[in-house]
Amino acid sequence: CVLNHITKASMNSASMAFIGLDTHKENTEVGYSTDSRDQPITHFGRIKTTKQGIKKLARQLIAVSHHLPMYAVIVARLTP
C-alpha cells in the first residue's frame, strides 16, 4: 500500500490535507502534508499513472483522512 506512512493519528489534529502529485508518463510520485506547521511533507511512494492507480490512491486517501478537505497540486511536464 502506498499510504503506509499516513496514519490516522497524523490526521487527527489537522483541518485539511494537501496532496502533491508529480506526474510522469508511466508513474506519479505522491507526497502528503497537513495544515499543521509542525508536520513535515512526507513522500510516500509512487503509483502508476493510470485511471486505476489514481482511483486506488483516492480511495486510500479517503479511508485515512477522516473526511478532511483535501487539496491536490499536480505537476505535469510536457515532453516533446
C-alpha positions in Angstrom: 0.0 0.0 0.0 1.4 3.4 -1.0 -0.1 5.1 2.0 1.7 3.1 4.8 3.2 6.4 6.1 -0.1 8.1 6.6 -1.7 7.2 9.9 -5.0 8.2 11.3 -3.1 9.8 14.2 -1.2 12.1 11.9 -4.5 13.5 10.5 -6.5 13.7 13.8 -5.4 17.3 14.6 -5.5 18.6 11.1 -8.3 20.5 9.4 -7.2 19.9 5.8 -4.8 17.7 3.8 -2.5 18.7 0.9 -1.6 16.1 -1.7 1.2 16.6 -4.2 1.3 14.7 -7.4 4.4 14.8 -9.7 3.1 13.1 -12.8 5.1 11.4 -15.5 4.0 9.2 -18.4 4.2 5.9 -16.5 4.4 6.8 -12.8 3.3 9.5 -10.4 5.2 10.5 -7.3 2.9 11.2 -4.4 3.5 13.5 -1.3 1.3 14.5 1.5 1.1 17.1 4.3 -1.5 18.5 6.7 -2.1 22.1 7.6 -0.1 21.6 10.8 3.1 23.6 10.5 4.9 21.1 12.6 4.1 18.2 10.2 6.7 17.6 7.5 5.9 16.9 3.9 6.0 13.1 3.5 7.0 11.4 0.3 5.2 8.1 0.5 5.7 6.5 -2.8 4.9 6.1 -6.5 1.7 5.0 -8.2 1.1 4.1 -11.8 -0.2 6.9 -13.9 -3.4 5.1 -14.9 -7.1 5.7 -14.1 -7.0 2.6 -11.8 -3.9 3.9 -10.0 -5.4 7.3 -9.3 -8.7 5.8 -8.2 -6.9 3.5 -5.8 -5.0 6.4 -4.3 -8.2 8.4 -3.9 -9.9 5.5 -2.1 -6.9 5.1 0.2 -6.7 8.8 1.0 -10.4 9.0 1.8 -10.1 6.0 4.1 -7.4 7.7 6.3 -8.4 11.3 6.0 -11.4 11.4 8.4 -13.2 13.2 5.5 -10.9 16.2 5.8 -11.0 18.6 2.9 -8.1 17.6 0.5 -6.3 19.8 -1.9 -4.2 18.4 -4.7 -1.4 20.0 -6.6 -0.5 18.3 -9.8 2.8 19.0 -11.6 2.9 17.8 -15.2 5.7 18.2 -17.7 5.1 18.4 -21.4 7.7 16.4 -23.2 8.2 16.5 -27.0 
